[in-house]
Amino acid sequence: MIIGLFPIAARSPISAFMTQTLHIVGGGMAGSEAAWQAANMGVSVVIHEMRPKVETFAHRTGHLAEMVCSNSFRSDDHEQNAVGLLHWEMRAANGLIMAMADKHRLPAGGALAVDRDPFAESVTETLMSHPNVSVEYGEITDLPAEGHWIFATGPLTSTALGAAIQAETGADRLAFFDAIAPIVYADSIDMDIAWLQSRYDKGETEEEQKAYLNCPMNKEQYEAFIDALLSADKTEFHEGETAGYFDGCLPIEVMAERGRETLRHGPMKPVGLTNAHNPDDKAYAVVQLRRDNALGTLLNIVGFQTKMKYGAQTEVFRMIPGLENANFARLGGIHRNTFINSPTLLDDQMRLKSRPNIRFAGQVTGVEGYVESAAMGLLAGRLAAAEILGNELDTAPLNTAMGALVHHITGGAEAKTFQPMNVNFGLFQPVDGLKGGRRGRKDRYKAYTDRAKAEWQTWLDKQS
Ligand SMILES: Cc1cc2nc3c(=O)[nH]c(=O)nc-3n(C[C@H](O)[C@H](O)[C@H](O)COP(=O)(O)OP(=O)(O)OC[C@H]3O[C@@H](n4cnc5c(N)ncnc54)[C@H](O)[C@@H]3O)c2cc1C
């Protein structure tokens, strides 16, 4: 069923069918998992997938759940790693993506690496042979006015659909590139060097006047930092990605290439700031970090989007005074990536507030990665199916990995600076009575994962 059939209100026989059917646009990680979950709950599902009729620059096949780049689902450690915990939660929920990843697992130490072609073939065959699932090949280019829909069209959402989403949400609520500045765990910053202050102490409240964390550099440190930026390993754009991003958000290393002083007059300008530890010391340059979540556990390095390789990023960013021991919740990047401003557009059921018959799931909601995308598909599939069956389901509990992630994208994240996010422990609410900092980390992470598993199991049990 393709474009032009919608809205379908006037077509009464189909209309009755449509109200009971869940339509999922995009058969990637999220769409495949959503279909599996809803179909297993007894709901009839149609997956609309544009490939192989319409290609993207990154996919190679017409299979569902194709892994477009690396073959890794990252850490499988469900006690000490947030993505490993997400694996655990999806396995407990009978997730298809995890089951097929386990079936086609390749040796990779503590990581879950996957044999990509058999994996995608197995996901495709399993869904195709499910009695409640059918697949229709073709591009959807509109947001339908009726029926139950999940849009899981991913980072390479087709151009026509992107335009339809923009028409519904407003142009500034749909991004075509991410421009991710690195995100640092607040408790790994050396506060004997850094201090809190907004430029010129701007703001009405103390909170606003101290909204930024500042890391000062002297001339020598700045020059060494510029040298490191210029010589660092960088990644190139994939063929087919355009460089249209250059207008709005230059990578810092490109700024440095334009002149050694450019950063000092841009994101690293030292004006309007007084070093709280040494007021007479005038910094030559200042790196600023800003709160990235409501909990204040994560901070992003302002204006530091970058195409440096991950290894180079940690090395270069740890040269910043105060960040010598920084732990990164995520590293920076710039990619072709279509995503909506979920914190303003979606409710906690992942429904578009302006059109509640439509849910979004997967990377297009502003999560990042195969696992996170599949997880958001799992949740959206269950929420949508429950709604169709007339038993609305609470969204995932806040203290689970699933809940922390969905809460972040639908409310916890700063809407103005919203950029795609991996799951990480910085999204979790603290557990009372545990030691902060590096030393307490192992116990803290174990406490998060124990709490999450118990709450996730309770949430699942309620549905059985
Ligand atoms: C170049 C590139 C490299 C990446 N590398 C990695 C990596 O190494 N590791 C990692 O974890 N993540 C990586 N990602 C992110 C990765 O794509 C996502 O994590 C994951 O695939 C997202 O799952 P999804 O279901 O949201 O989207 P996808 O898996 O992309 O699925 C979306 C599906 O929707 C279909 N579609 C799009 N528009 C329409 C339409 N209008 N009508 C019908 N169907 C449509 C697409 O054909 C696609 O099959 C990469 C992304 C890109 C673009």
PDBQT file of the ligand as one rigid body, heavy atoms in Angstrom, charges set to zero:
ROOT
HETATM    1  C1  LIG A 501      26.086   5.566   7.356  1.00  0.00    +0.000 C 
HETATM    2  C2  LIG A 501      25.582   5.096   8.682  1.00  0.00    +0.000 A 
HETATM    3  C3  LIG A 501      26.397   4.312   9.488  1.00  0.00    +0.000 A 
HETATM    4  C4  LIG A 501      25.930   3.861  10.719  1.00  0.00    +0.000 A 
HETATM    5  N1  LIG A 501      26.727   3.072  11.495  1.00  0.00    +0.000 NA
HETATM    6  C5  LIG A 501      26.259   2.565  12.668  1.00  0.00    +0.000 A 
HETATM    7  C6  LIG A 501      27.045   1.674  13.460  1.00  0.00    +0.000 A 
HETATM    8  O1  LIG A 501      28.153   1.330  13.079  1.00  0.00    +0.000 OA
HETATM    9  N2  LIG A 501      26.533   1.208  14.632  1.00  0.00    +0.000 N 
HETATM   10  C7  LIG A 501      25.294   1.552  15.058  1.00  0.00    +0.000 A 
HETATM   11  O2  LIG A 501      24.873   1.084  16.129  1.00  0.00    +0.000 OA
HETATM   12  N3  LIG A 501      24.525   2.402  14.341  1.00  0.00    +0.000 NA
HETATM   13  C8  LIG A 501      24.977   2.912  13.152  1.00  0.00    +0.000 A 
HETATM   14  N4  LIG A 501      24.217   3.767  12.410  1.00  0.00    +0.000 N 
HETATM   15  C9  LIG A 501      22.955   4.133  12.900  1.00  0.00    +0.000 C 
HETATM   16  C10 LIG A 501      22.013   3.010  12.479  1.00  0.00    +0.000 C 
HETATM   17  O3  LIG A 501      21.539   3.254  11.202  1.00  0.00    +0.000 OA
HETATM   18  C11 LIG A 501      20.904   2.939  13.419  1.00  0.00    +0.000 C 
HETATM   19  O4  LIG A 501      21.405   2.782  14.689  1.00  0.00    +0.000 OA
HETATM   20  C12 LIG A 501      19.875   1.867  13.190  1.00  0.00    +0.000 C 
HETATM   21  O5  LIG A 501      19.942   1.203  11.970  1.00  0.00    +0.000 OA
HETATM   22  C13 LIG A 501      18.616   2.633  13.281  1.00  0.00    +0.000 C 
HETATM   23  O6  LIG A 501      17.543   1.770  13.271  1.00  0.00    +0.000 OA
HETATM   24  P1  LIG A 501      16.179   2.330  12.714  1.00  0.00    +0.000 P 
HETATM   25  O7  LIG A 501      15.249   1.175  12.672  1.00  0.00    +0.000 OA
HETATM   26  O8  LIG A 501      15.768   3.532  13.444  1.00  0.00    +0.000 OA
HETATM   27  O9  LIG A 501      16.541   2.795  11.215  1.00  0.00    +0.000 OA
HETATM   28  P2  LIG A 501      17.006   1.854   9.995  1.00  0.00    +0.000 P 
HETATM   29  O10 LIG A 501      17.613   0.619  10.476  1.00  0.00    +0.000 OA
HETATM   30  O11 LIG A 501      17.762   2.731   9.073  1.00  0.00    +0.000 OA
HETATM   31  O12 LIG A 501      15.619   1.468   9.324  1.00  0.00    +0.000 OA
HETATM   32  C14 LIG A 501      14.783   2.433   8.737  1.00  0.00    +0.000 C 
HETATM   33  C15 LIG A 501      14.124   1.804   7.538  1.00  0.00    +0.000 C 
HETATM   34  O13 LIG A 501      13.146   2.704   7.028  1.00  0.00    +0.000 OA
HETATM   35  C16 LIG A 501      13.166   2.639   5.619  1.00  0.00    +0.000 C 
HETATM   36  N5  LIG A 501      12.560   3.886   5.128  1.00  0.00    +0.000 N 
HETATM   37  C17 LIG A 501      13.054   5.140   5.175  1.00  0.00    +0.000 A 
HETATM   38  N6  LIG A 501      12.154   6.030   4.682  1.00  0.00    +0.000 NA
HETATM   39  C18 LIG A 501      11.069   5.311   4.306  1.00  0.00    +0.000 A 
HETATM   40  C19 LIG A 501       9.821   5.655   3.736  1.00  0.00    +0.000 A 
HETATM   41  N7  LIG A 501       9.500   6.915   3.454  1.00  0.00    +0.000 N 
HETATM   42  N8  LIG A 501       8.921   4.667   3.453  1.00  0.00    +0.000 NA
HETATM   43  C20 LIG A 501       9.230   3.356   3.735  1.00  0.00    +0.000 A 
HETATM   44  N9  LIG A 501      10.401   2.971   4.281  1.00  0.00    +0.000 NA
HETATM   45  C21 LIG A 501      11.310   3.945   4.581  1.00  0.00    +0.000 A 
HETATM   46  C22 LIG A 501      14.639   2.440   5.287  1.00  0.00    +0.000 C 
HETATM   47  O14 LIG A 501      14.795   1.842   4.021  1.00  0.00    +0.000 OA
HETATM   48  C23 LIG A 501      15.088   1.523   6.403  1.00  0.00    +0.000 C 
HETATM   49  O15 LIG A 501      14.997   0.159   6.080  1.00  0.00    +0.000 OA
HETATM   50  C24 LIG A 501      24.646   4.235  11.167  1.00  0.00    +0.000 A 
HETATM   51  C25 LIG A 501      23.834   5.027  10.353  1.00  0.00    +0.000 A 
HETATM   52  C26 LIG A 501      24.302   5.458   9.116  1.00  0.00    +0.000 A 
HETATM   53  C27 LIG A 501      23.399   6.299   8.266  1.00  0.00    +0.000 C 
ENDROOT
TORSDOF 0
